[in-house]
Amino acid sequence: MYAFLIRRLVHSLVVLFVMSVVIYGLMGLMPGDPVDLMISADPDITSEDAARLRAIYGLDQPLWSRYANWLGAALTGDFGYSRLYAQPVWQAIWPALTNTLVLLVSSLALALAIALPAGIFAATRPYSLADYGINFAAFAGISMPPFWLGILLILVFAVMLGWLPAGGTAASAGVSGLWEQLQFLILPVASLTIAGVGGHTRYMRASMIETLRQDYIRTARAKGLSESRVVLGHALRNAMIPVVTVIALDLGVLFSGALITETVFAYPGMGKLIFDAIMGNDYNLALVGLLMATALTLIGNLLADVAYAGLDPRISYEELDQ
């Protein structure tokens, strides 16, 4: 197992290096640069001032030279300075990272707690009224646009009922109590949870139905095992293998892809931070944010591979490397 983890760590570092080259190159090819944004904001800046600013920021150097300088500094732990926030990149990222991790863990845990039992229940009663009802609810959750769902939740629970705040965070509102902090999380967490439950339920149902058709399940039933033992003791572990893959991919998506939800609820998370950094040509901040999303996806895939071997003893770590 340790050899497998070391090999995967090396592979992950290679992927991160390649992604850093690709992301830095694409951002460098974008029209304009930070100095152009400064000129548009202050027409009094002369061409000499612009040239001096480009020299200070290193923008007068070739793209490959700028990347080499950034990589050398990053290997020492210095990821640069954020132009938009006028502070080191880690100090700019940390608050948004904390907010996103709270949102990610809460919404993913709730979505799985609802979706997995619902998918199993529907699979054990295929084409029944309960199955149709769960499928209908899952399709409804998948079909609702995130921005519409967020606005609907705000209108109902913040505007009409006045039970919850419409957006923001407890820190921005100047409150510190535990219940007050949870109130600001309820609507964005509910929005992401509703959006995620449908997909996970469908995957769980489809995988469980396919597993329940296998020969070893018929053999277990023929031996007189109870239905609950057949489902939970024999079918569930194998049915979870494709679902674990989807969950691992969702980690990176939720980390950087919840931009719409964060925008609707004015929630300062990583999705909005990365979007603002890209639009503001803040190379250092955007690059580190996107690399963190890549790293989280790689970590999710690694955890999924480890879970495969735990769920199915027939899967070895040598096979996962092939």
C-alpha positions as CSV (number, residue, x, y, z in Angstrom):
1,M,0.0,0.0,0.0
2,Y,2.8,2.4,0.8
3,A,4.4,1.9,-2.6
4,F,1.0,2.6,-4.2
5,L,0.7,5.8,-2.2
6,I,4.2,7.0,-3.1
7,R,3.5,6.3,-6.8
8,R,0.2,8.2,-6.7
9,L,1.9,11.1,-4.9
10,V,4.5,11.3,-7.6
11,H,1.8,11.2,-10.3
12,S,-0.2,13.9,-8.5
13,L,2.9,16.2,-8.3
14,V,3.4,15.7,-12.1
15,V,-0.2,16.6,-12.8
16,L,0.0,19.7,-10.6
17,F,3.1,20.8,-12.4
18,V,1.5,20.3,-15.8
19,M,-1.7,22.1,-14.7
20,S,0.4,25.0,-13.4
21,V,2.0,25.4,-16.8
22,V,-1.3,25.2,-18.6
23,I,-3.1,27.6,-16.3
24,Y,-0.3,30.1,-16.2
25,G,0.1,30.0,-19.9
26,L,-3.7,30.5,-20.6
27,M,-3.8,33.4,-18.2
28,G,-0.7,34.9,-19.7
29,L,-2.4,34.7,-23.2
30,M,-5.5,36.6,-22.0
31,P,-5.8,40.1,-23.5
32,G,-4.5,42.8,-21.2
33,D,-2.6,42.6,-18.0
34,P,-2.9,44.1,-14.5
35,V,-1.3,47.3,-15.6
36,D,-3.8,47.8,-18.4
37,L,-6.5,47.6,-15.7
38,M,-4.7,50.3,-13.7
39,I,-4.5,52.5,-16.8
40,S,-8.2,52.2,-17.4
41,A,-8.9,53.1,-13.8
42,D,-6.5,56.1,-13.8
43,P,-6.2,57.8,-17.2
44,D,-3.5,60.1,-15.8
45,I,-0.9,57.2,-15.8
46,T,1.7,58.0,-18.5
47,S,3.4,55.5,-20.7
48,E,6.5,55.8,-18.6
49,D,4.6,55.0,-15.5
50,A,3.0,52.0,-17.2
51,A,6.5,50.7,-18.3
52,R,7.8,51.1,-14.8
53,L,4.9,49.3,-13.3
54,R,5.3,46.4,-15.8
55,A,9.0,46.2,-14.8
56,I,8.0,46.1,-11.1
57,Y,5.5,43.3,-11.7
58,G,7.8,41.5,-14.1
59,L,5.3,41.8,-16.9
60,D,8.0,43.0,-19.3
61,Q,9.6,39.6,-19.2
62,P,8.7,36.6,-21.5
63,L,5.9,34.4,-20.3
64,W,8.2,31.4,-19.7
65,S,10.6,33.6,-17.6
66,R,7.7,34.8,-15.4
67,Y,6.5,31.3,-14.9
68,A,10.0,30.1,-14.0
69,N,10.3,32.9,-11.4
70,W,6.9,32.0,-9.9
71,L,7.7,28.3,-9.8
72,G,11.1,28.9,-8.1
73,A,9.4,31.1,-5.4
74,A,6.5,28.6,-5.0
75,L,8.9,25.8,-4.2
76,T,10.2,27.8,-1.3
77,G,6.6,28.4,0.0
78,D,6.2,31.9,-1.5
79,F,3.2,31.9,-3.8
80,G,3.3,35.6,-4.5
81,Y,1.3,38.7,-3.8
82,S,-2.4,39.2,-4.7
83,R,-2.9,42.5,-6.6
84,L,-6.6,42.6,-6.0
85,Y,-6.4,42.1,-2.2
86,A,-3.0,43.9,-1.7
87,Q,-1.7,41.1,0.5
88,P,0.1,37.7,0.2
89,V,-1.9,35.1,-1.7
90,W,-2.3,32.8,1.4
91,Q,-3.7,35.6,3.5
92,A,-6.2,36.4,0.7
93,I,-7.2,32.7,0.2
94,W,-7.5,31.5,3.8
95,P,-10.9,33.2,4.7
96,A,-12.5,32.0,1.4
97,L,-10.9,28.5,1.8
98,T,-12.4,28.2,5.3
99,N,-15.8,29.3,4.1
100,T,-15.8,26.9,1.1
101,L,-14.7,23.9,3.2
102,V,-17.5,24.5,5.7
103,L,-20.0,24.7,2.8
104,L,-18.5,21.7,1.0
105,V,-18.4,19.4,3.9
106,S,-21.9,20.3,5.2
107,S,-23.7,20.1,1.8
108,L,-21.9,16.9,0.7
109,A,-22.5,15.1,4.0
110,L,-26.2,16.1,3.9
111,A,-26.6,15.1,0.3
112,L,-25.1,11.7,0.9
113,A,-27.1,11.1,4.1
114,I,-30.3,11.6,2.0
115,A,-29.3,10.3,-1.4
116,L,-27.7,6.9,-0.4
117,P,-30.7,5.6,1.7
118,A,-33.1,6.9,-0.9
119,G,-31.3,5.2,-3.8
120,I,-31.1,1.9,-1.9
121,F,-34.8,2.1,-1.0
122,A,-35.8,2.8,-4.6
123,A,-33.6,0.0,-5.9
124,T,-35.1,-2.6,-3.6
125,R,-38.6,-1.6,-4.9
126,P,-38.1,-1.0,-8.6
127,Y,-41.0,0.4,-10.6
128,S,-43.1,0.8,-7.4
129,L,-44.9,3.9,-6.4
130,A,-42.1,4.7,-3.9
131,D,-39.5,4.3,-6.7
132,Y,-41.4,6.6,-9.1
133,G,-41.7,9.2,-6.3
134,I,-38.0,9.1,-5.5
135,N,-37.1,9.3,-9.2
136,F,-39.4,12.2,-9.7
137,A,-37.9,14.1,-6.7
138,A,-34.4,13.3,-8.0
139,F,-35.1,14.5,-11.5
140,A,-36.7,17.7,-10.1
141,G,-33.5,18.4,-8.1
142,I,-31.3,17.8,-11.1
143,S,-33.4,20.0,-13.3
144,M,-33.6,23.1,-11.1
145,P,-31.1,25.7,-12.2
146,P,-28.9,26.6,-9.2
147,F,-29.5,30.4,-9.5
148,W,-33.3,29.9,-9.7
149,L,-33.2,27.5,-6.7
150,G,-31.1,30.0,-4.7
151,I,-33.4,32.9,-5.5
152,L,-36.5,30.8,-4.6
153,L,-35.0,29.9,-1.2
154,I,-34.3,33.6,-0.5
155,L,-37.8,34.7,-1.5
156,V,-39.5,32.1,0.6
157,F,-37.3,31.9,3.8
158,A,-35.7,35.3,3.9
159,V,-38.3,37.7,2.2
160,M,-41.7,36.1,2.8
161,L,-41.1,34.3,6.1
162,G,-38.2,36.3,7.4
163,W,-36.7,33.3,9.2
164,L,-33.2,33.4,7.7
165,P,-30.8,35.9,6.4
166,A,-30.7,36.3,2.6
167,G,-27.0,36.0,2.3
168,G,-23.5,36.9,3.5
169,T,-21.7,35.4,6.5
170,A,-21.8,35.8,10.2
171,A,-18.5,37.7,10.1
172,S,-19.8,40.2,7.6
173,A,-22.9,40.8,9.7
174,G,-20.9,41.2,12.9
175,V,-22.4,38.3,14.8
176,S,-20.5,35.6,16.6
177,G,-23.1,33.2,18.2
178,L,-23.2,29.6,17.1
179,W,-26.9,29.8,16.1
180,E,-26.4,33.1,14.2
181,Q,-23.5,31.6,12.3
182,L,-25.6,28.5,11.4
183,Q,-28.4,30.7,10.1
184,F,-26.2,32.2,7.4
185,L,-25.2,28.7,6.3
186,I,-28.7,27.1,6.1
187,L,-29.8,28.5,2.7
188,P,-26.5,28.0,0.7
189,V,-26.1,24.6,2.2
190,A,-29.7,23.7,1.4
191,S,-29.2,24.9,-2.2
192,L,-26.1,22.8,-2.8
193,T,-27.6,19.8,-1.0
194,I,-30.8,19.9,-3.1
195,A,-28.7,20.2,-6.3
196,G,-26.5,17.2,-5.3
197,V,-29.1,14.8,-3.8
198,G,-30.8,14.1,-7.2
199,G,-27.6,13.0,-9.0
200,H,-26.3,10.8,-6.1
201,T,-29.7,9.2,-5.7
202,R,-29.9,8.2,-9.4
203,Y,-26.3,6.8,-9.3
204,M,-27.0,4.8,-6.1
205,R,-30.3,3.4,-7.5
206,A,-28.8,2.4,-10.9
207,S,-25.7,0.8,-9.3
208,M,-27.8,-1.1,-6.7
209,I,-30.3,-2.4,-9.3
210,E,-27.4,-3.7,-11.4
211,T,-25.7,-5.3,-8.4
212,L,-28.9,-7.0,-7.2
213,R,-29.1,-8.8,-10.6
214,Q,-25.8,-10.6,-10.1
215,D,-25.6,-14.3,-9.6
216,Y,-24.0,-14.1,-6.1
217,I,-27.0,-12.1,-4.9
218,R,-29.4,-14.9,-6.1
219,T,-27.2,-17.4,-4.4
220,A,-27.3,-15.5,-1.1
221,R,-31.1,-15.4,-1.3
222,A,-31.3,-19.1,-2.1
223,K,-29.3,-19.8,1.1
224,G,-32.2,-18.2,3.0
225,L,-30.5,-14.9,4.0
226,S,-32.8,-12.1,5.0
227,E,-33.4,-9.3,2.4
228,S,-31.7,-6.7,4.7
229,R,-28.6,-8.9,5.0
230,V,-28.5,-9.5,1.2
231,V,-28.8,-5.8,0.4
232,L,-26.6,-4.3,3.2
233,G,-24.1,-7.1,3.7
234,H,-23.6,-8.3,0.1
235,A,-24.9,-5.9,-2.5
236,L,-24.1,-2.5,-0.9
237,R,-20.3,-2.7,-1.0
238,N,-20.1,-3.5,-4.7
239,A,-22.8,-1.0,-5.5
240,M,-20.9,1.7,-3.8
241,I,-17.8,1.4,-6.1
242,P,-19.2,3.6,-9.0
243,V,-20.9,6.0,-6.5
244,V,-17.5,6.5,-4.7
245,T,-16.1,7.6,-8.1
246,V,-18.8,10.3,-8.5
247,I,-18.3,11.5,-5.0
248,A,-14.6,11.9,-5.5
249,L,-15.2,14.0,-8.7
250,D,-17.7,16.1,-6.8
251,L,-15.1,17.3,-4.4
252,G,-13.3,19.4,-7.0
253,V,-16.6,20.6,-8.5
254,L,-17.9,21.8,-5.2
255,F,-14.6,23.4,-4.2
256,S,-14.3,25.7,-7.2
257,G,-17.6,25.3,-9.1
258,A,-20.1,26.6,-6.6
259,L,-19.7,30.1,-8.1
260,I,-23.4,30.6,-8.8
261,T,-24.5,29.6,-5.3
262,E,-21.9,31.8,-3.7
263,T,-22.9,34.7,-5.9
264,V,-26.6,34.4,-5.2
265,F,-26.1,34.2,-1.5
266,A,-23.1,36.7,-1.4
267,Y,-21.0,34.0,0.2
268,P,-17.3,34.7,0.0
269,G,-16.0,31.3,-1.1
270,M,-13.3,29.9,-3.4
271,G,-15.5,29.9,-6.5
272,K,-16.1,33.6,-6.4
273,L,-12.5,34.3,-5.4
274,I,-11.2,32.4,-8.4
275,F,-13.6,34.1,-10.7
276,D,-12.7,37.6,-9.4
277,A,-9.0,36.7,-9.7
278,I,-9.3,35.6,-13.3
279,M,-11.4,38.6,-14.3
280,G,-9.0,40.9,-12.5
281,N,-5.9,39.3,-14.1
282,D,-4.6,38.5,-10.6
283,Y,-2.3,35.7,-11.9
284,N,-0.9,34.5,-8.5
285,L,-4.3,34.3,-6.8
286,A,-6.1,32.6,-9.7
287,L,-3.2,30.1,-10.2
288,V,-3.1,29.0,-6.6
289,G,-6.9,28.8,-6.3
290,L,-7.2,26.6,-9.4
291,L,-4.2,24.5,-8.3
292,M,-5.9,23.9,-5.0
293,A,-9.1,22.8,-6.8
294,T,-6.9,20.4,-8.9
295,A,-5.2,19.1,-5.8
296,L,-8.5,18.4,-4.1
297,T,-9.7,16.5,-7.1
298,L,-6.5,14.4,-7.0
299,I,-6.9,13.8,-3.3
300,G,-10.5,12.7,-3.9
301,N,-9.4,10.3,-6.6
302,L,-6.8,8.8,-4.3
303,L,-9.3,8.3,-1.5
304,A,-11.6,6.7,-4.0
305,D,-8.9,4.2,-5.1
306,V,-8.2,3.4,-1.5
307,A,-12.0,2.9,-0.9
308,Y,-12.2,0.6,-3.9
309,A,-9.8,-1.9,-2.3
310,G,-11.6,-1.6,1.0
311,L,-15.0,-2.2,-0.6
312,D,-14.0,-5.1,-2.8
313,P,-11.1,-7.4,-1.5
314,R,-10.6,-8.7,-5.0
315,I,-9.2,-5.3,-6.1
316,S,-5.5,-4.9,-5.3
317,Y,-3.4,-1.7,-5.3
318,E,-1.3,-3.1,-8.1
319,E,-4.4,-3.3,-10.3
320,L,-5.3,0.3,-9.5
321,D,-2.0,1.5,-10.8
322,Q,-2.5,-0.2,-14.2
